[in-house]
Amino acid sequence: MINRAVRMNYHTNLLELEEHMYPLVDVQTPNVFHNLFPYTEVPKIAFNDRIVPHHMPDDIWITDTTFRDGQQSRAPYSTEQIVTIFDYLHKLGGPNGRIRQSEFFLYSKKDRDAVYKCLERGYKFPEVTSWIRASKKDFELVKDIGLKETGILVSCSDYHIFYKMKMTRREAMEHYLSVIRECLETGISPRCHLEDITRADIYGYVIPFCLELNKLMEEYSIPIKVRCCDTMGYGVNYPGAVIPRSIPGIIYGILTHAGIPSELIEFHGHNDFYKAVSNSTTAWLYGASGVNCSLFGIGERTGNTPLEAMVFEYAQIKGSLDGMDTRVITELAEYYEKEIGYKVPSTTPFVGSAFNVTRAGIHADGLLKNEEIYNIFDTDKFLGRPPQVAVSNTSGLAGIAHWINNHYRLSGESQVRKNSELVQMIKVWVDAQYEEGRVTVLTDEELISVIEESCRRLHITL
Ligand SMILES: CC(C)C(=O)C(=O)O
């Protein structure tokens, strides 16, 4: 059996080898990849057809940034709201910690109060973790509160290094490493947020930087996480696309050439090009254990990866929900609407009011014959939301029958059929509405009133 000293030696030698292969490229002028991001043109996706192998870790999970990136883009939540949402996240993630961590600001007293209250819950998952300004004082604060890990901003593209921080790559790297060392000295585990990684020089800066992190990990025996932040949503998952836009390429480099193990790699996506979900799943598939998400995708600009979407991505690629309670997603959407005053757009997958509503008559007819034809899965079982049919001029008899059965929860023999007298009577009324020039879908209240009136006239009850 290989003993630990020999293994460590082997690992160190490998790292030394990689270091020779990937030294920091300390350029004099920024490389902002204007060939890919010409700014006055739409960004380009280039291909070199290098294929990266899948490398999905056995254990993958979700982390949450609802209270950090999520809160950056909206009015702050009250302490009570944060604690309630945290309770929901705990229930949703289940006992196996599929929602592993949730990230909190520590800036104000209000932020810290929320952290104390969530910690008092005593949950194993989600673990409470923080986001701070990188200073010794803040590391001490993290430690005093009793947290094990904190996020630190280590922006890595030349856009940030040269234009925002006004530094060279070497200066930025040295500055970050000294801050990380300070954090390690406090005994806190740093989580390095590699901001703007999809516009960064992966082999000239990111890999050399991660190799340095690896050395610090060995020196302090404290894990250091690497969060790959696709800050502007430029990441793509197409096979053979070139880095820095290739998510498979970035994860492969960090895993294989910088030697950062999967459990310390996380992906944080943004949805500017509609790719946050598929990029996050891609990060899992190519070797990141964690994907960082926010509820309903609420986050900077177009938002982050929606957490609820990754719950269903997890179940699809793992074949199991692994203890996650998906019905909590509907409870959360209701809580946001009623208590926070935020209504998710109606067509939002899994949570919008119309996500499983069929409008066209011909489709409604199919749904009526067999629910599986026009519903993505048993949405009643997993989300407490049976498929619906909206009634409009195109619904037809089948659509009206389905609406009645659904609304009055009629099953088996009690269901109304599309050729019943009641349904035909309602159809005459519906058609008359649209002949008079109506253009909107009928409301539930209008339908209930006309159904009740028709039932009275036909001497039937539902
Ligand atoms: C500020 C950073 C860490 C971020 O959230 C991002 O890059 O999206």
Ligand as a Chemical Component Dictionary entry (heavy atoms), coordinates in Angstrom:
data_LIG
# 
_chem_comp.id                   LIG 
_chem_comp.type                 NON-POLYMER 
_chem_comp.pdbx_formal_charge   0 
_chem_comp.three_letter_code    LIG 
# 
loop_
_chem_comp_atom.comp_id 
_chem_comp_atom.atom_id 
_chem_comp_atom.alt_atom_id 
_chem_comp_atom.type_symbol 
_chem_comp_atom.charge 
_chem_comp_atom.model_Cartn_x 
_chem_comp_atom.model_Cartn_y 
_chem_comp_atom.model_Cartn_z 
_chem_comp_atom.pdbx_ordinal 
LIG C1 C1 C 0 -19.115 38.912 -7.829  1 
LIG C2 C2 C 0 -18.854 37.559 -8.368  2 
LIG C3 C3 C 0 -18.248 36.652 -7.387  3 
LIG C4 C4 C 0 -20.076 36.964 -8.936  4 
LIG O1 O1 O 0 -21.047 36.718 -8.288  5 
LIG C5 C5 C 0 -20.022 36.665 -10.342 6 
LIG O2 O2 O 0 -18.940 36.713 -10.895 7 
LIG O3 O3 O 0 -21.074 36.402 -10.918 8 
# 
loop_
_chem_comp_bond.comp_id 
_chem_comp_bond.atom_id_1 
_chem_comp_bond.atom_id_2 
_chem_comp_bond.value_order 
_chem_comp_bond.pdbx_ordinal 
LIG C1 C2 SING 1 
LIG C2 C3 SING 2 
LIG C2 C4 SING 3 
LIG C4 O1 DOUB 4 
LIG C4 C5 SING 5 
LIG C5 O2 DOUB 6 
LIG C5 O3 SING 7 
# 
